Amino acid sequence: MRLLRLPSVLLLTGLLGLVGCTVHQPVPLYQLDNGNAQIPKQTQGLAVLLGPVSVADYLQRETLLQRQNDGTLLAADDARWAGSLAADIDQLLLRQLAWRLDSQRTVLAPTAADFKPDVQVLLNIIRLDSGPTHPAVLEAQWRLLDKGGQLRDSQLLRLEEAHSGTTADQVQAQSRLLRQLAQRLAEAIEPLRNQPIAEAPKPAVTPKPAKPKAEQQPRIPLVAPTRSNGEVLRF
């Protein structure tokens, strides 16, 4: 009986070995590199509200996309983002801005209603991608609002960064582009630190039509009694 069972055991072992060979290798996960951003020391520094930050729809996924020679985007088979790329962008920019402005009062929108920012950054990430033979490209637009909600600065920019072609180096190149964006934003925010708030334009006041003057009635001259110099006769 033991001799009959031996081939079955060998067959089962062989099948398990084949199944083990077909198991896929773990897919590497990538995160953006925050660089050497330090924790800011100023607890009462410039109050900055970062956001809302809008990210292009094609970037709101865990798939790491690769730009092809014909301009199309293909999902990488051997790489993924470790979580939400949009959330990773928010955190990198927040840390970079807080460090460069040296202010712990740099917060991400939405925030508490009682937080009154000195500057609000409205940011739109239009493009962030790369490919094995294509440089990393970042296209973005920002607007800066002061305390009164008045527009102080607006810019549309495009940045490129070379890389070696590997997935890891592409992620590093994209991270460097976002750090450059944070540096540009900090340079644009700095002049607003002590700048007076621009007054909102006052609405034009329409003058009220003048009331027509009442027609003046002709004045009748008063007749004063006249004195007579004649004699008065007494009888």
Phi and psi restraints in degrees (value plus and minus 20) as a CYANA .aco file:
   2 ARG   PHI     -84.5   -44.5
   2 ARG   PSI     -54.6   -14.6
   3 LEU   PHI     -88.6   -48.6
   3 LEU   PSI     -53.0   -13.0
   4 LEU   PHI     -92.6   -52.6
   4 LEU   PSI     -50.5   -10.5
   5 ARG   PHI     -97.5   -57.5
   5 ARG   PSI     -43.1    -3.1
   6 LEU   PHI     -81.8   -41.8
   6 LEU   PSI     -66.9   -26.9
   7 PRO   PHI     -80.3   -40.3
   7 PRO   PSI     -54.8   -14.8
   8 SER   PHI     -86.1   -46.1
   8 SER   PSI     -59.3   -19.3
   9 VAL   PHI     -86.0   -46.0
   9 VAL   PSI     -61.4   -21.4
  10 LEU   PHI     -84.7   -44.7
  10 LEU   PSI     -59.3   -19.3
  11 LEU   PHI     -84.6   -44.6
  11 LEU   PSI     -62.3   -22.3
  12 LEU   PHI     -84.8   -44.8
  12 LEU   PSI     -59.8   -19.8
  13 THR   PHI     -83.6   -43.6
  13 THR   PSI     -60.3   -20.3
  14 GLY   PHI     -84.6   -44.6
  14 GLY   PSI     -59.2   -19.2
  15 LEU   PHI     -85.8   -45.8
  15 LEU   PSI     -61.5   -21.5
  16 LEU   PHI     -83.4   -43.4
  16 LEU   PSI     -55.6   -15.6
  17 GLY   PHI     -85.9   -45.9
  17 GLY   PSI     -59.2   -19.2
  18 LEU   PHI     -86.5   -46.5
  18 LEU   PSI     -60.1   -20.1
  19 VAL   PHI     -82.8   -42.8
  19 VAL   PSI     -60.6   -20.6
  20 GLY   PHI     -83.2   -43.2
  20 GLY   PSI     -54.2   -14.2
  21 CYS   PHI     -90.3   -50.3
  21 CYS   PSI     -47.0    -7.0
  22 THR   PHI    -106.9   -66.9
  22 THR   PSI     -25.7    14.3
  23 VAL   PHI     -89.2   -49.2
  23 VAL   PSI     113.2   153.2
  24 HIS   PHI     -92.0   -52.0
  24 HIS   PSI     127.4   167.4
  25 GLN   PHI     -91.0   -51.0
  25 GLN   PSI     129.5   169.5
  26 PRO   PHI     -77.8   -37.8
  26 PRO   PSI     118.2   158.2
  27 VAL   PHI    -103.9   -63.9
  27 VAL   PSI     107.4   147.4
  28 PRO   PHI     -83.3   -43.3
  28 PRO   PSI     119.8   159.8
  29 LEU   PHI    -128.7   -88.7
  29 LEU   PSI     120.7   160.7
  30 TYR   PHI    -143.3  -103.3
  30 TYR   PSI     127.8   167.8
  31 GLN   PHI    -148.9  -108.9
  31 GLN   PSI     133.5   173.5
  32 LEU   PHI     -87.6   -47.6
  32 LEU   PSI     127.8   167.8
  33 ASP   PHI    -114.6   -74.6
  33 ASP   PSI     101.2   141.2
  34 ASN   PHI     -98.4   -58.4
  34 ASN   PSI     -24.0    16.0
  35 GLY   PHI      52.2    92.2
  35 GLY   PSI    -164.4  -124.4
  36 ASN   PHI    -125.7   -85.7
  36 ASN   PSI      11.7    51.7
  37 ALA   PHI     -82.2   -42.2
  37 ALA   PSI     109.9   149.9
  38 GLN   PHI    -121.7   -81.7
  38 GLN   PSI     141.9   181.9
  39 ILE   PHI     -91.7   -51.7
  39 ILE   PSI     106.9   146.9
  40 PRO   PHI     -84.4   -44.4
  40 PRO   PSI     130.6   170.6
  41 LYS   PHI    -114.4   -74.4
  41 LYS   PSI     -48.3    -8.3
  42 GLN   PHI     -99.1   -59.1
  42 GLN   PSI      95.4   135.4
  43 THR   PHI    -105.5   -65.5
  43 THR   PSI     -38.5     1.5
  44 GLN   PHI    -139.3   -99.3
  44 GLN   PSI      20.2    60.2
  45 GLY   PHI    -100.4   -60.4
  45 GLY   PSI    -182.3  -142.3
  46 LEU   PHI     -81.8   -41.8
  46 LEU   PSI     112.5   152.5
  47 ALA   PHI    -106.5   -66.5
  47 ALA   PSI      94.3   134.3
  48 VAL   PHI    -144.0  -104.0
  48 VAL   PSI     109.0   149.0
  49 LEU   PHI    -125.9   -85.9
  49 LEU   PSI      93.2   133.2
  50 LEU   PHI    -113.5   -73.5
  50 LEU   PSI      89.6   129.6
  51 GLY   PHI     107.7   147.7
  51 GLY   PSI     149.9   189.9
  52 PRO   PHI     -83.9   -43.9
  52 PRO   PSI     122.5   162.5
  53 VAL   PHI    -126.9   -86.9
  53 VAL   PSI      95.1   135.1
  54 SER   PHI    -121.5   -81.5
  54 SER   PSI     118.1   158.1
  55 VAL   PHI    -140.9  -100.9
  55 VAL   PSI     120.1   160.1
  56 ALA   PHI     -72.3   -32.3
  56 ALA   PSI     124.9   164.9
  57 ASP   PHI     -76.6   -36.6
  57 ASP   PSI     -58.8   -18.8
  58 TYR   PHI     -89.7   -49.7
  58 TYR   PSI     -32.1     7.9
  59 LEU   PHI    -115.1   -75.1
  59 LEU   PSI     -25.8    14.2
  60 GLN   PHI    -110.5   -70.5
  60 GLN   PSI      44.8    84.8
  61 ARG   PHI    -179.7  -139.7
  61 ARG   PSI     146.9   186.9
  62 GLU   PHI    -106.1   -66.1
  62 GLU   PSI     -32.8     7.2
  63 THR   PHI     -92.5   -52.5
  63 THR   PSI     113.8   153.8
  64 LEU   PHI    -108.2   -68.2
  64 LEU   PSI      97.0   137.0
  65 LEU   PHI    -113.2   -73.2
  65 LEU   PSI     129.0   169.0
  66 GLN   PHI    -142.5  -102.5
  66 GLN   PSI     106.2   146.2
  67 ARG   PHI     -97.5   -57.5
  67 ARG   PSI     108.2   148.2
  68 GLN   PHI    -116.3   -76.3
  68 GLN   PSI     151.9   191.9
  69 ASN   PHI     -83.1   -43.1
  69 ASN   PSI     -49.0    -9.0
  70 ASP   PHI    -109.3   -69.3
  70 ASP   PSI     -14.2    25.8
  71 GLY   PHI      72.3   112.3
  71 GLY   PSI     -27.1    12.9
  72 THR   PHI     -97.9   -57.9
  72 THR   PSI     146.2   186.2
  73 LEU   PHI    -137.7   -97.7
  73 LEU   PSI     111.1   151.1
  74 LEU   PHI    -142.4  -102.4
  74 LEU   PSI     123.4   163.4
  75 ALA   PHI     -93.6   -53.6
  75 ALA   PSI     113.6   153.6
  76 ALA   PHI     -91.1   -51.1
  76 ALA   PSI     115.6   155.6
  77 ASP   PHI    -100.8   -60.8
  77 ASP   PSI     -44.1    -4.1
  78 ASP   PHI    -135.2   -95.2
  78 ASP   PSI       1.6    41.6
  79 ALA   PHI    -178.7  -138.7
  79 ALA   PSI     125.7   165.7
  80 ARG   PHI    -164.3  -124.3
  80 ARG   PSI     139.1   179.1
  81 TRP   PHI     -98.7   -58.7
  81 TRP   PSI     123.8   163.8
  82 ALA   PHI    -104.1   -64.1
  82 ALA   PSI      56.1    96.1
  83 GLY   PHI      86.2   126.2
  83 GLY   PSI    -175.6  -135.6
  84 SER   PHI    -101.9   -61.9
  84 SER   PSI     104.4   144.4
  85 LEU   PHI     -86.1   -46.1
  85 LEU   PSI     -58.8   -18.8
  86 ALA   PHI     -80.9   -40.9
  86 ALA   PSI     -63.8   -23.8
  87 ALA   PHI     -86.7   -46.7
  87 ALA   PSI     -55.9   -15.9
  88 ASP   PHI     -84.3   -44.3
  88 ASP   PSI     -59.7   -19.7
  89 ILE   PHI     -82.5   -42.5
  89 ILE   PSI     -65.0   -25.0
  90 ASP   PHI     -77.4   -37.4
  90 ASP   PSI     -67.7   -27.7
  91 GLN   PHI     -88.8   -48.8
  91 GLN   PSI     -57.9   -17.9
  92 LEU   PHI     -83.6   -43.6
  92 LEU   PSI     -67.4   -27.4
  93 LEU   PHI     -85.0   -45.0
  93 LEU   PSI     -58.2   -18.2
  94 LEU   PHI     -82.5   -42.5
  94 LEU   PSI     -68.2   -28.2
  95 ARG   PHI     -84.2   -44.2
  95 ARG   PSI     -61.1   -21.1
  96 GLN   PHI     -85.5   -45.5
  96 GLN   PSI     -64.5   -24.5
  97 LEU   PHI     -85.7   -45.7
  97 LEU   PSI     -64.3   -24.3
  98 ALA   PHI     -79.8   -39.8
  98 ALA   PSI     -61.1   -21.1
  99 TRP   PHI     -88.4   -48.4
  99 TRP   PSI     -66.9   -26.9
 100 ARG   PHI     -89.9   -49.9
 100 ARG   PSI     -52.0   -12.0
 101 LEU   PHI    -111.5   -71.5
 101 LEU   PSI     -25.5    14.5
 102 ASP   PHI      31.1    71.1
 102 ASP   PSI      37.1    77.1
 103 SER   PHI    -165.1  -125.1
 103 SER   PSI     102.6   142.6
 104 GLN   PHI    -100.3   -60.3
 104 GLN   PSI     -21.5    18.5
 105 ARG   PHI    -113.3   -73.3
 105 ARG   PSI      12.0    52.0
 106 THR   PHI    -121.4   -81.4
 106 THR   PSI      95.4   135.4
 107 VAL   PHI    -147.6  -107.6
 107 VAL   PSI     141.5   181.5
 108 LEU   PHI    -121.5   -81.5
 108 LEU   PSI     115.1   155.1
 109 ALA   PHI     -94.2   -54.2
 109 ALA   PSI     127.4   167.4
 110 PRO   PHI    -100.8   -60.8
 110 PRO   PSI     136.0   176.0
 111 THR   PHI    -156.0  -116.0
 111 THR   PSI    -197.2  -157.2
 112 ALA   PHI     -84.1   -44.1
 112 ALA   PSI     129.8   169.8
 113 ALA   PHI     -87.3   -47.3
 113 ALA   PSI     -44.0    -4.0
 114 ASP   PHI    -105.4   -65.4
 114 ASP   PSI     -20.3    19.7
 115 PHE   PHI    -101.3   -61.3
 115 PHE   PSI      98.8   138.8
 116 LYS   PHI    -128.9   -88.9
 116 LYS   PSI      80.3   120.3
 117 PRO   PHI     -94.7   -54.7
 117 PRO   PSI     126.7   166.7
 118 ASP   PHI     -95.4   -55.4
 118 ASP   PSI     -54.4   -14.4
 119 VAL   PHI    -160.5  -120.5
 119 VAL   PSI     116.8   156.8
 120 GLN   PHI    -136.0   -96.0
 120 GLN   PSI     113.4   153.4
 121 VAL   PHI    -126.9   -86.9
 121 VAL   PSI      95.2   135.2
 122 LEU   PHI    -118.9   -78.9
 122 LEU   PSI      98.4   138.4
 123 LEU   PHI    -147.2  -107.2
 123 LEU   PSI     118.6   158.6
 124 ASN   PHI    -148.3  -108.3
 124 ASN   PSI      93.7   133.7
 125 ILE   PHI    -108.4   -68.4
 125 ILE   PSI      88.8   128.8
 126 ILE   PHI    -106.6   -66.6
 126 ILE   PSI     -57.3   -17.3
 127 ARG   PHI    -170.9  -130.9
 127 ARG   PSI     119.4   159.4
 128 LEU   PHI    -176.2  -136.2
 128 LEU   PSI      82.2   122.2
 129 ASP   PHI    -181.5  -141.5
 129 ASP   PSI     156.6   196.6
 130 SER   PHI    -182.6  -142.6
 130 SER   PSI     159.6   199.6
 131 GLY   PHI    -174.6  -134.6
 131 GLY   PSI     149.9   189.9
 132 PRO   PHI     -76.2   -36.2
 132 PRO   PSI     -53.1   -13.1
 133 THR   PHI    -138.9   -98.9
 133 THR   PSI      -7.2    32.8
 134 HIS   PHI    -140.7  -100.7
 134 HIS   PSI     118.8   158.8
 135 PRO   PHI     -87.9   -47.9
 135 PRO   PSI     141.5   181.5
 136 ALA   PHI     -92.1   -52.1
 136 ALA   PSI     115.6   155.6
 137 VAL   PHI    -148.9  -108.9
 137 VAL   PSI     113.4   153.4
 138 LEU   PHI    -144.9  -104.9
 138 LEU   PSI     107.2   147.2
 139 GLU   PHI    -144.0  -104.0
 139 GLU   PSI     110.2   150.2
 140 ALA   PHI    -171.1  -131.1
 140 ALA   PSI     142.1   182.1
 141 GLN   PHI    -157.8  -117.8
 141 GLN   PSI     116.4   156.4
 142 TRP   PHI    -148.4  -108.4
 142 TRP   PSI     138.1   178.1
 143 ARG   PHI    -155.8  -115.8
 143 ARG   PSI     118.8   158.8
 144 LEU   PHI    -133.0   -93.0
 144 LEU   PSI     108.1   148.1
 145 LEU   PHI    -134.6   -94.6
 145 LEU   PSI     122.6   162.6
 146 ASP   PHI    -110.0   -70.0
 146 ASP   PSI    -190.1  -150.1
 147 LYS   PHI     -78.0   -38.0
 147 LYS   PSI     -56.1   -16.1
 148 GLY   PHI    -104.0   -64.0
 148 GLY   PSI     -15.8    24.2
 149 GLY   PHI      59.3    99.3
 149 GLY   PSI      -6.7    33.3
 150 GLN   PHI    -107.6   -67.6
 150 GLN   PSI     120.7   160.7
 151 LEU   PHI     -89.3   -49.3
 151 LEU   PSI     104.2   144.2
 152 ARG   PHI    -129.4   -89.4
 152 ARG   PSI     -47.0    -7.0
 153 ASP   PHI    -177.5  -137.5
 153 ASP   PSI     129.0   169.0
 154 SER   PHI    -171.4  -131.4
 154 SER   PSI     117.5   157.5
 155 GLN   PHI    -173.0  -133.0
 155 GLN   PSI     122.4   162.4
 156 LEU   PHI    -135.3   -95.3
 156 LEU   PSI     105.7   145.7
 157 LEU   PHI    -157.1  -117.1
 157 LEU   PSI     139.9   179.9
 158 ARG   PHI    -155.2  -115.2
 158 ARG   PSI     108.3   148.3
 159 LEU   PHI    -145.2  -105.2
 159 LEU   PSI     127.2   167.2
 160 GLU   PHI    -149.3  -109.3
 160 GLU   PSI     130.1   170.1
 161 GLU   PHI    -164.0  -124.0
 161 GLU   PSI     109.5   149.5
 162 ALA   PHI     -97.7   -57.7
 162 ALA   PSI     139.8   179.8
 163 HIS   PHI    -173.5  -133.5
 163 HIS   PSI     153.0   193.0
 164 SER   PHI    -104.6   -64.6
 164 SER   PSI     -32.9     7.1
 165 GLY   PHI      90.2   130.2
 165 GLY   PSI     -41.6    -1.6
 166 THR   PHI     -92.8   -52.8
 166 THR   PSI     137.1   177.1
 167 THR   PHI     -82.2   -42.2
 167 THR   PSI     -62.9   -22.9
 168 ALA   PHI     -80.7   -40.7
 168 ALA   PSI     -61.0   -21.0
 169 ASP   PHI     -93.3   -53.3
 169 ASP   PSI     -49.6    -9.6
 170 GLN   PHI     -84.2   -44.2
 170 GLN   PSI     -62.1   -22.1
 171 VAL   PHI     -84.1   -44.1
 171 VAL   PSI     -59.2   -19.2
 172 GLN   PHI     -84.1   -44.1
 172 GLN   PSI     -59.8   -19.8
 173 ALA   PHI     -85.2   -45.2
 173 ALA   PSI     -61.5   -21.5
 174 GLN   PHI     -84.9   -44.9
 174 GLN   PSI     -56.3   -16.3
 175 SER   PHI     -84.9   -44.9
 175 SER   PSI     -60.2   -20.2
 176 ARG   PHI     -84.3   -44.3
 176 ARG   PSI     -56.7   -16.7
 177 LEU   PHI     -83.6   -43.6
 177 LEU   PSI     -62.5   -22.5
 178 LEU   PHI     -87.1   -47.1
 178 LEU   PSI     -53.9   -13.9
 179 ARG   PHI     -89.2   -49.2
 179 ARG   PSI     -55.3   -15.3
 180 GLN   PHI     -84.9   -44.9
 180 GLN   PSI     -58.8   -18.8
 181 LEU   PHI     -81.7   -41.7
 181 LEU   PSI     -63.9   -23.9
 182 ALA   PHI     -81.5   -41.5
 182 ALA   PSI     -58.1   -18.1
 183 GLN   PHI     -85.2   -45.2
 183 GLN   PSI     -62.5   -22.5
 184 ARG   PHI     -82.3   -42.3
 184 ARG   PSI     -61.2   -21.2
 185 LEU   PHI     -84.3   -44.3
 185 LEU   PSI     -63.9   -23.9
 186 ALA   PHI     -82.3   -42.3
 186 ALA   PSI     -59.0   -19.0
 187 GLU   PHI     -86.2   -46.2
 187 GLU   PSI     -54.1   -14.1
 188 ALA   PHI     -96.4   -56.4
 188 ALA   PSI     -50.7   -10.7
 189 ILE   PHI     -96.5   -56.5
 189 ILE   PSI     -54.9   -14.9
 190 GLU   PHI     -73.8   -33.8
 190 GLU   PSI     -63.5   -23.5
 191 PRO   PHI     -83.3   -43.3
 191 PRO   PSI     -37.6     2.4
 192 LEU   PHI    -108.2   -68.2
 192 LEU   PSI     -18.3    21.7
 193 ARG   PHI     -81.4   -41.4
 193 ARG   PSI     -66.8   -26.8
 194 ASN   PHI    -139.3   -99.3
 194 ASN   PSI      -3.2    36.8
 195 GLN   PHI    -101.0   -61.0
 195 GLN   PSI     114.6   154.6
 196 PRO   PHI     -83.8   -43.8
 196 PRO   PSI     132.9   172.9
 197 ILE   PHI     -94.2   -54.2
 197 ILE   PSI     112.5   152.5
 198 ALA   PHI     -91.2   -51.2
 198 ALA   PSI     111.8   151.8
 199 GLU   PHI     -93.6   -53.6
 199 GLU   PSI     120.2   160.2
 200 ALA   PHI     -89.0   -49.0
 200 ALA   PSI     120.3   160.3
 201 PRO   PHI     -81.4   -41.4
 201 PRO   PSI     113.7   153.7
 202 LYS   PHI     -97.9   -57.9
 202 LYS   PSI     120.3   160.3
 203 PRO   PHI     -84.7   -44.7
 203 PRO   PSI     123.0   163.0
 204 ALA   PHI     -85.9   -45.9
 204 ALA   PSI     116.3   156.3
 205 VAL   PHI    -119.1   -79.1
 205 VAL   PSI     101.1   141.1
 206 THR   PHI    -101.0   -61.0
 206 THR   PSI     100.6   140.6
 207 PRO   PHI     -84.5   -44.5
 207 PRO   PSI     118.2   158.2
 208 LYS   PHI     -93.7   -53.7
 208 LYS   PSI     120.9   160.9
 209 PRO   PHI     -83.9   -43.9
 209 PRO   PSI     118.4   158.4
 210 ALA   PHI     -87.1   -47.1
 210 ALA   PSI     118.9   158.9
 211 LYS   PHI     -92.2   -52.2
 211 LYS   PSI     115.7   155.7
 212 PRO   PHI     -85.3   -45.3
 212 PRO   PSI     116.8   156.8
 213 LYS   PHI     -90.4   -50.4
 213 LYS   PSI     118.7   158.7
 214 ALA   PHI     -85.0   -45.0
 214 ALA   PSI     118.4   158.4
 215 GLU   PHI     -83.8   -43.8
 215 GLU   PSI     109.2   149.2
 216 GLN   PHI     -96.5   -56.5
 216 GLN   PSI     106.8   146.8
 217 GLN   PHI     -96.0   -56.0
 217 GLN   PSI     123.7   163.7
 218 PRO   PHI     -81.4   -41.4
 218 PRO   PSI     109.6   149.6
 219 ARG   PHI    -100.7   -60.7
 219 ARG   PSI     105.2   145.2
 220 ILE   PHI    -106.8   -66.8
 220 ILE   PSI     102.2   142.2
 221 PRO   PHI     -86.1   -46.1
 221 PRO   PSI     119.5   159.5
 222 LEU   PHI    -101.2   -61.2
 222 LEU   PSI     119.9   159.9
 223 VAL   PHI    -116.2   -76.2
 223 VAL   PSI      94.7   134.7
 224 ALA   PHI    -104.7   -64.7
 224 ALA   PSI     124.2   164.2
 225 PRO   PHI     -84.7   -44.7
 225 PRO   PSI     119.2   159.2
 226 THR   PHI    -117.8   -77.8
 226 THR   PSI     125.3   165.3
 227 ARG   PHI    -114.1   -74.1
 227 ARG   PSI     117.3   157.3
 228 SER   PHI    -121.7   -81.7
 228 SER   PSI     117.9   157.9
 229 ASN   PHI    -113.5   -73.5
 229 ASN   PSI     -15.8    24.2
 230 GLY   PHI     -92.3   -52.3
 230 GLY   PSI     143.6   183.6
 231 GLU   PHI     -97.1   -57.1
 231 GLU   PSI     130.6   170.6
 232 VAL   PHI    -122.6   -82.6
 232 VAL   PSI     100.7   140.7
 233 LEU   PHI    -107.3   -67.3
 233 LEU   PSI     113.6   153.6
 234 ARG   PHI    -132.4   -92.4
 234 ARG   PSI     119.1   159.1
